Amino acid sequence: MRRPRTLRESWPGLRRILSHFGPLIRRQRALIAGSLCALFAEVGLRTLEPLPLKFVLDRVLDVKHAKGRLAFAFLEGQSSTTLIMMAALAFVVITGLRALASYANTVGLSLAGNRVLSEVRARVYQHLQGLSLSFHHKARSGDLVLRVMSDVNMVKDVAVTAALPLLANLLLVVVMIAMMFWLHWQLALVAMALLPLFWFWTARFSRRIQKAARSQRKRESAMAATASEAMSAIKTVQALSLEAVFADSFLRRNKESQKEDVKSARLTAGLGRSVGFLTAASYALVLWYGARLVLSHELTPGELLMFLAYMKNAFRSIEDFARYTGRLAKASAAGERVIDLLENTPEVCDLPSARLAPPFEGNVRFEGVSFAYEPGRFVLDHVDFEASPGQHIAIVGSSGIGKSTLVSLLLRFYDPAQGTVRIDGHDIREYTLASLRAQICVVLQDTLLFAASVRDNIAYGSPQAGPEAIEAAARLANAHDFIQSLPQGYETVLGERGVTLSGGQRQRIAIARAAVRRAPILILDEPATALDEENQRIILEAIQRLARDRTTFCITHDLLIAARADQILYLEKGRVLERGTHADLLQFNGRYAALFRLQTSGQNAFESPTFANGAFEVSRI
């Protein structure tokens, strides 16, 4: 999609941003209406500011009888000193009222802008959490954080410091130019003679500023992604002595971003310098022609002063508009990144007819389920099986064969390309995602704990759980004793990702989190992998209690664990190649039996030449 190259072409992008934020803006209509009233008052008072100066100048120069549009005849009887004092007082009053109106307008619009964009950030964050796993697998976390924080901040800052003041400046320009034409239309035409050059330079520079801003945002995104990647894997980075490699990569991107930032600043300064020169040239023309009009008595000196004051206000607003153009170009680049994120629709979402799931009994059935991450490359191919309520299902097979994908379909992280996943006889797409997932608890191999207290980490499984339920879940998971030994017990705040705990301790808290959920369906994904024998024994004992009376799916490479299941599914090439109890599969003497013999004899089945060459013949079921 071609990016806008000029300021005029960027307006559709800005309108696109406003269309997304429109409903949020309308919520602040009372505050915005009051601020606009203050804005109109400010503009009106600016038109009155030169009047006292005009009156004093004409009176002091003794041209009070000259033909002027403002004769102030009702003051003719007053002394010059009184008139000057009254004019000075009027100037102070008008300026003071204008300052108050400006304050009210600025604060009101800024408050409205901040409220709207705070809601935008919350909406972006919430939307980001609802996007499908396929999106998150392709996206870089650093880039997403930059969009949520920095890009929304840039839109907010520009809305407060550029877009809202721009509204005031446009109104001021219109009023000031109207007053200039009212005073002397020929002089106003002279003042406007160089205006086309203003627009030419603004359009020319804004295109280049916008291009530099987009390039800078992309480089900052790459820089944030590099930093996030290194920090999330800091143990690996330090173990492999990769600090210098990641530092060099970050420094290179930092320098590239700095160059774009300097380029943008230089272009913005160049725009200001060009506009400043054109403003000076316009003043020179007006001063030359206006002085001749005063000498020919077509204008009074006070009227020329008023004209110059109106011209100053108008041209200062035009200069501000040129300056804000650069900011708006940057806001457009940042805002489009935010909108692109908001317009990313989840691949998996609630159907219009979705309803709340009733309490599940735990019957799960896969009917002809096929799934592919990429078109034409199926990870699962016509998978059929059924799990009865309370039954334990072990899913085994080589790495990358689709075991985790299978249970991901049950959680609706993805939807199948073909076939149906049913719970208690109903297609799971009939239910809302939240009500479906609320009745499924999960324990993963790579346990993720949050930088919160132990109590909160367990309670995330069921936010409404009370202290007694949390402690009971911890006891079930064999976690209560070690939690009590922590410095603050259940109130101990863990490090990010739970790095302050051992692998076994993290896994037991994850089991407690699953237990407190009281869900009828349980998913275990390699729950005891990479643990020592003692921790594995403790974990398996806790899992045995957790799985009681739950329909349980256990993904494992350890066939001694699989042997305990009521039903074993052996996956190969995306299909359920063998299915049955441990005794049935040993008697069948197929792939599972060969793998079990090799594994229990201390060999690695997946590296066995005999197994890899497919010497064991089995029939598909």
ZAMARGU-4260 file (C-alpha; in steps of 0.2 Angstrom, whole numbers, plus 5000, padded with zeros to 4 digits):
<rodrens>
0) 5000/5000/5000 | 5007/5017/4995 | 5011/5029/5009 | 5005/5047/5008 | 5019/5058/5001
5) 5012/5076/5004 | 5002/5085/5018 | 4986/5084/5007 | 4988/5065/5005 | 4991/5063/5023
10) 4974/5070/5028 | 4965/5054/5024 | 4976/5045/5036 | 4972/5058/5049 | 4954/5057/5046
15) 4956/5038/5047 | 4963/5041/5065 | 4949/5052/5069 | 4936/5040/5063 | 4943/5027/5075
20) 4944/5039/5090 | 4927/5048/5086 | 4916/5038/5098 | 4929/5042/5112 | 4930/5060/5107
25) 4911/5062/5108 | 4911/5056/5126 | 4920/5072/5130 | 4909/5083/5120 | 4904/5094/5136
30) 4922/5098/5140 | 4926/5101/5121 | 4911/5112/5119 | 4916/5123/5134 | 4934/5123/5128
35) 4928/5129/5111 | 4918/5143/5119 | 4933/5149/5127 | 4942/5148/5111 | 4930/5159/5102
40) 4931/5171/5116 | 4950/5171/5115 | 4949/5175/5096 | 4936/5189/5099 | 4947/5197/5112
45) 4962/5196/5101 | 4953/5207/5088 | 4950/5220/5102 | 4968/5220/5108 | 4974/5233/5096
50) 4960/5245/5098 | 4966/5254/5113 | 4983/5256/5105 | 4975/5263/5089 | 4965/5275/5099
55) 4980/5282/5109 | 4991/5283/5094 | 4978/5293/5084 | 4974/5304/5098 | 4992/5308/5103
60) 4996/5312/5085 | 4981/5323/5085 | 4972/5315/5070 | 4956/5312/5080 | 4946/5321/5067
65) 4953/5310/5053 | 4941/5299/5044 | 4942/5282/5053 | 4930/5268/5056 | 4932/5270/5075
70) 4930/5288/5080 | 4925/5285/5098 | 4915/5301/5098 | 4907/5298/5115 | 4925/5301/5122
75) 4928/5318/5114 | 4926/5328/5130 | 4939/5319/5140 | 4957/5325/5142 | 4971/5316/5133
80) 4978/5310/5150 | 4961/5302/5155 | 4960/5294/5138 | 4977/5287/5139 | 4974/5280/5156
85) 4957/5273/5150 | 4965/5265/5135 | 4979/5257/5145 | 4966/5250/5157 | 4956/5243/5143
90) 4972/5235/5136 | 4975/5227/5152 | 4957/5221/5154 | 4956/5214/5136 | 4973/5206/5138
95) 4969/5198/5155 | 4952/5191/5149 | 4961/5185/5133 | 4974/5176/5144 | 4960/5168/5155
100) 4951/5162/5139 | 4967/5155/5132 | 4970/5146/5148 | 4953/5138/5149 | 4953/5133/5131
105) 4971/5125/5132 | 4968/5116/5148 | 4950/5110/5143 | 4956/5103/5126 | 4972/5096/5133
110) 4962/5087/5147 | 4950/5080/5133 | 4964/5075/5122 | 4973/5066/5137 | 4957/5057/5142
115) 4953/5051/5124 | 4971/5045/5121 | 4972/5036/5138 | 4956/5026/5133 | 4965/5023/5116
120) 4980/5015/5125 | 4969/5004/5135 | 4959/4999/5120 | 4975/4995/5110 | 4982/4985/5125
125) 4965/4975/5127 | 4964/4972/5108 | 4982/4966/5107 | 4978/4953/5121 | 4963/4947/5111
130) 4973/4944/5095 | 4976/4926/5089 | 4992/4917/5093 | 4996/4917/5075 | 4998/4936/5075
135) 5009/4935/5091 | 5020/4922/5084 | 5024/4933/5069 | 5025/4949/5078 | 5040/4955/5089
140) 5036/4960/5107 | 5047/4975/5107 | 5038/4983/5092 | 5021/4979/5100 | 5026/4988/5116
145) 5033/5003/5106 | 5016/5004/5098 | 5006/5003/5114 | 5017/5016/5123 | 5028/5027/5112
150) 5016/5028/5097 | 5001/5032/5107 | 5011/5044/5117 | 5016/5053/5101 | 4998/5054/5095
155) 4993/5061/5112 | 5007/5074/5113 | 5003/5080/5096 | 4985/5080/5099 | 4988/5091/5114
160) 5002/5102/5107 | 4998/5103/5089 | 4981/5097/5083 | 4971/5106/5096 | 4981/5122/5095
165) 4980/5120/5076 | 4961/5122/5077 | 4963/5139/5087 | 4976/5145/5074 | 4965/5141/5059
170) 4950/5151/5067 | 4962/5165/5072 | 4969/5166/5054 | 4951/5167/5047 | 4946/5181/5059
175) 4962/5191/5057 | 4962/5190/5038 | 4944/5196/5038 | 4948/5211/5050 | 4963/5215/5038
180) 4951/5216/5023 | 4938/5226/5033 | 4952/5239/5037 | 4959/5240/5019 | 4956/5227/5006
185) 4970/5233/4995 | 4983/5232/5009 | 4976/5215/5014 | 4979/5209/4996 | 4997/5215/4997
190) 4999/5205/5014 | 4992/5189/5006 | 5003/5190/4990 | 5016/5178/4997 | 5003/5166/5005
195) 5005/5154/4990 | 5023/5152/4994 | 5019/5148/5012 | 5008/5133/5006 | 5021/5128/4994
200) 5035/5127/5006 | 5024/5118/5019 | 5019/5105/5007 | 5037/5102/5001 | 5044/5100/5018
205) 5030/5091/5026 | 5032/5077/5013 | 5050/5075/5018 | 5047/5076/5037 | 5034/5063/5036
210) 5045/5051/5026 | 5059/5054/5039 | 5047/5051/5053 | 5041/5034/5046 | 5058/5029/5044
215) 5063/5034/5062 | 5048/5024/5069 | 5053/5009/5060 | 5071/5010/5066 | 5065/5013/5084
220) 5053/4998/5082 | 5068/4987/5077 | 5078/4994/5091 | 5065/4990/5104 | 5063/4973/5097
225) 5081/4970/5099 | 5082/4976/5117 | 5066/4966/5122 | 5073/4950/5114 | 5090/4952/5123
230) 5082/4956/5140 | 5069/4941/5139 | 5084/4929/5136 | 5097/4937/5147 | 5103/4921/5154
235) 5106/4914/5137 | 5114/4930/5131 | 5126/4930/5146 | 5130/4911/5145 | 5135/4912/5127
240) 5144/4929/5130 | 5133/4937/5117 | 5132/4954/5126 | 5144/4963/5114 | 5134/4956/5099
245) 5117/4962/5105 | 5125/4978/5111 | 5133/4981/5093 | 5116/4978/5085 | 5107/4989/5097
250) 5120/5003/5095 | 5119/5002/5076 | 5100/5004/5076 | 5102/5018/5089 | 5114/5027/5077
255) 5102/5025/5062 | 5087/5031/5072 | 5097/5046/5078 | 5102/5050/5060 | 5083/5050/5056
260) 5079/5061/5071 | 5092/5074/5066 | 5086/5074/5048 | 5068/5077/5054 | 5074/5091/5066
265) 5084/5099/5052 | 5069/5098/5040 | 5058/5105/5053 | 5070/5119/5057 | 5072/5122/5038
270) 5053/5124/5036 | 5053/5137/5051 | 5067/5147/5043 | 5059/5148/5026 | 5042/5153/5033
275) 5051/5166/5044 | 5059/5173/5029 | 5042/5174/5019 | 5034/5182/5035 | 5047/5196/5035
280) 5045/5199/5017 | 5027/5201/5019 | 5029/5213/5033 | 5041/5223/5023 | 5028/5225/5009
285) 5014/5229/5020 | 5025/5242/5029 | 5030/5250/5013 | 5013/5251/5005 | 5004/5255/5022
290) 5016/5270/5025 | 5011/5277/5008 | 4993/5275/5013 | 4996/5284/5029 | 5005/5298/5020
295) 4991/5300/5008 | 4978/5300/5022 | 4969/5284/5016 | 4974/5276/5033 | 4977/5283/5050
300) 4993/5278/5059 | 4982/5269/5072 | 4973/5259/5058 | 4990/5254/5051 | 4995/5249/5068
305) 4979/5238/5070 | 4982/5231/5053 | 5000/5226/5057 | 4994/5218/5074 | 4981/5208/5065
310) 4994/5203/5052 | 5006/5198/5065 | 4992/5187/5074 | 4988/5179/5057 | 5005/5176/5051
315) 5011/5170/5068 | 4997/5157/5067 | 5002/5152/5049 | 5020/5150/5056 | 5013/5139/5070
320) 5003/5129/5057 | 5019/5126/5047 | 5028/5120/5063 | 5013/5109/5068 | 5013/5102/5050
325) 5030/5093/5055 | 5022/5087/5071 | 5006/5081/5062 | 5017/5071/5050 | 5025/5062/5064
330) 5008/5059/5072 | 5001/5052/5056 | 5016/5040/5055 | 5013/5035/5073 | 4994/5035/5072
335) 4994/5024/5057 | 5004/5011/5066 | 4992/5011/5080 | 4977/5010/5069 | 4985/4996/5059
340) 4986/4986/5075 | 4968/4990/5080 | 4962/4985/5062 | 4971/4968/5064 | 4956/4957/5067
345) 4958/4941/5078 | 4957/4925/5067 | 4949/4917/5082 | 4935/4926/5090 | 4917/4924/5097
350) 4904/4921/5083 | 4889/4932/5083 | 4878/4918/5090 | 4891/4913/5103 | 4883/4909/5120
355) 4890/4906/5138 | 4896/4888/5140 | 4886/4878/5153 | 4896/4868/5166 | 4905/4854/5156
360) 4905/4836/5160 | 4921/4833/5151 | 4917/4823/5136 | 4929/4829/5122 | 4928/4823/5103
365) 4938/4827/5088 | 4929/4824/5072 | 4940/4824/5056 | 4950/4838/5062 | 4964/4845/5051
370) 4974/4861/5054 | 4988/4870/5045 | 4998/4885/5050 | 5002/4888/5032 | 4990/4884/5017
375) 4993/4867/5011 | 5005/4861/5024 | 4994/4852/5037 | 5001/4849/5054 | 4985/4838/5059
380) 4977/4828/5046 | 4959/4821/5049 | 4961/4817/5068 | 4947/4807/5076 | 4946/4802/5094
385) 4935/4804/5109 | 4939/4806/5128 | 4925/4801/5140 | 4922/4812/5156 | 4936/4809/5169
390) 4947/4799/5156 | 4966/4802/5155 | 4973/4804/5138 | 4992/4803/5134 | 4997/4811/5118
395) 5014/4805/5112 | 5025/4806/5097 | 5041/4814/5090 | 5044/4833/5093 | 5035/4845/5080
400) 5022/4832/5076 | 5007/4842/5081 | 5004/4837/5100 | 5003/4854/5107 | 4993/4860/5092
405) 4980/4847/5096 | 4977/4854/5113 | 4978/4872/5107 | 4963/4868/5096 | 4953/4863/5112
410) 4957/4880/5119 | 4953/4888/5103 | 4970/4896/5101 | 4966/4891/5083 | 4951/4885/5074
415) 4953/4869/5063 | 4953/4871/5044 | 4942/4856/5043 | 4932/4846/5055 | 4925/4850/5072
420) 4930/4849/5091 | 4916/4845/5102 | 4913/4846/5121 | 4898/4837/5128 | 4892/4835/5110
425) 4893/4853/5106 | 4904/4862/5094 | 4916/4873/5105 | 4913/4888/5093 | 4896/4889/5099
430) 4903/4896/5116 | 4911/4912/5120 | 4930/4911/5121 | 4930/4917/5139 | 4917/4904/5145
435) 4926/4890/5136 | 4943/4893/5143 | 4937/4896/5160 | 4933/4878/5161 | 4950/4872/5155
440) 4965/4872/5166 | 4983/4871/5159 | 5000/4867/5166 | 5014/4870/5153 | 5032/4864/5152
445) 5039/4882/5152 | 5030/4889/5167 | 5027/4907/5167 | 5025/4916/5183 | 5022/4935/5184
450) 5031/4948/5194 | 5017/4948/5208 | 5015/4939/5225 | 5014/4920/5226 | 4996/4922/5231
455) 4992/4933/5216 | 5001/4921/5204 | 4990/4906/5211 | 4974/4917/5211 | 4976/4921/5192
460) 4969/4904/5189 | 4953/4910/5198 | 4953/4928/5203 | 4938/4926/5214 | 4946/4912/5224
465) 4948/4916/5243 | 4963/4913/5254 | 4957/4896/5260 | 4955/4890/5242 | 4972/4897/5237
470) 4980/4888/5252 | 4971/4872/5248 | 4977/4872/5230 | 4995/4875/5236 | 4994/4860/5247
475) 4987/4849/5233 | 5002/4855/5223 | 5014/4851/5236 | 5019/4869/5237 | 5012/4875/5254
480) 5028/4871/5264 | 5041/4879/5252 | 5029/4895/5250 | 5029/4896/5269 | 5048/4896/5270
485) 5049/4911/5258 | 5053/4928/5266 | 5035/4934/5266 | 5026/4918/5263 | 5011/4919/5251
490) 5014/4938/5250 | 5032/4936/5243 | 5034/4945/5227 | 5042/4935/5213 | 5054/4941/5200
495) 5049/4943/5182 | 5044/4926/5175 | 5047/4918/5192 | 5066/4918/5190 | 5068/4919/5209
500) 5061/4901/5211 | 5068/4884/5205 | 5060/4875/5191 | 5052/4863/5202 | 5045/4877/5213
505) 5038/4886/5198 | 5030/4871/5192 | 5021/4867/5208 | 5014/4885/5209 | 5008/4882/5191
510) 4999/4866/5197 | 4991/4876/5211 | 4985/4889/5199 | 4977/4875/5189 | 4970/4867/5204
515) 4961/4883/5211 | 4952/4885/5194 | 4942/4869/5198 | 4939/4866/5179 | 4933/4849/5172
520) 4946/4848/5158 | 4965/4848/5162 | 4979/4850/5149 | 4997/4845/5154 | 5011/4849/5142
525) 5027/4840/5147 | 5024/4845/5165 | 5039/4835/5173 | 5052/4838/5159 | 5069/4844/5164
530) 5067/4841/5183 | 5077/4830/5194 | 5071/4814/5201 | 5065/4821/5217 | 5056/4836/5210
535) 5048/4825/5196 | 5041/4813/5209 | 5034/4827/5219 | 5026/4835/5203 | 5019/4819/5197
540) 5011/4816/5214 | 5003/4833/5213 | 4997/4830/5195 | 4989/4814/5200 | 4979/4823/5213
545) 4975/4837/5201 | 4969/4826/5187 | 4957/4816/5198 | 4939/4817/5191 | 4945/4828/5177
550) 4946/4824/5158 | 4965/4825/5156 | 4976/4827/5141 | 4994/4824/5145 | 5008/4828/5131
555) 5023/4819/5136 | 5039/4811/5129 | 5041/4800/5144 | 5032/4784/5140 | 5032/4779/5158
560) 5021/4793/5162 | 5010/4789/5146 | 5008/4771/5152 | 4997/4777/5167 | 4984/4784/5155
565) 4967/4777/5151 | 4971/4780/5132 | 4986/4784/5123 | 4987/4793/5106 | 5002/4790/5096
570) 5004/4804/5083 | 5014/4803/5067 | 5013/4814/5051 | 4998/4823/5058 | 4988/4808/5061
575) 4983/4797/5076 | 4994/4782/5070 | 4990/4771/5085 | 4977/4772/5099 | 4974/4761/5114
580) 4979/4757/5132 | 4998/4754/5136 | 4995/4736/5136 | 4985/4736/5120 | 4999/4745/5111
585) 5012/4734/5118 | 5003/4719/5112 | 5000/4728/5095 | 5019/4729/5094 | 5019/4744/5083
590) 5029/4761/5084 | 5023/4764/5101 | 5029/4747/5107 | 5046/4749/5099 | 5048/4767/5106
595) 5044/4761/5123 | 5057/4747/5123 | 5070/4758/5116 | 5066/4772/5129 | 5066/4760/5144
600) 5082/4752/5139 | 5090/4769/5139 | 5091/4772/5121 | 5085/4787/5112 | 5071/4781/5101
605) 5070/4795/5089 | 5089/4794/5085 | 5087/4775/5082 | 5091/4770/5064 | 5079/4756/5064
610) 5065/4767/5070 | 5070/4781/5059 | 5070/4770/5043 | 5052/4764/5047 | 5056/4746/5050
615) 5041/4743/5061 | 5025/4741/5051 | 5009/4746/5058 | 4992/4748/5051 | 4983/4765/5053
620) 4967/4766/5062
</rodrens>
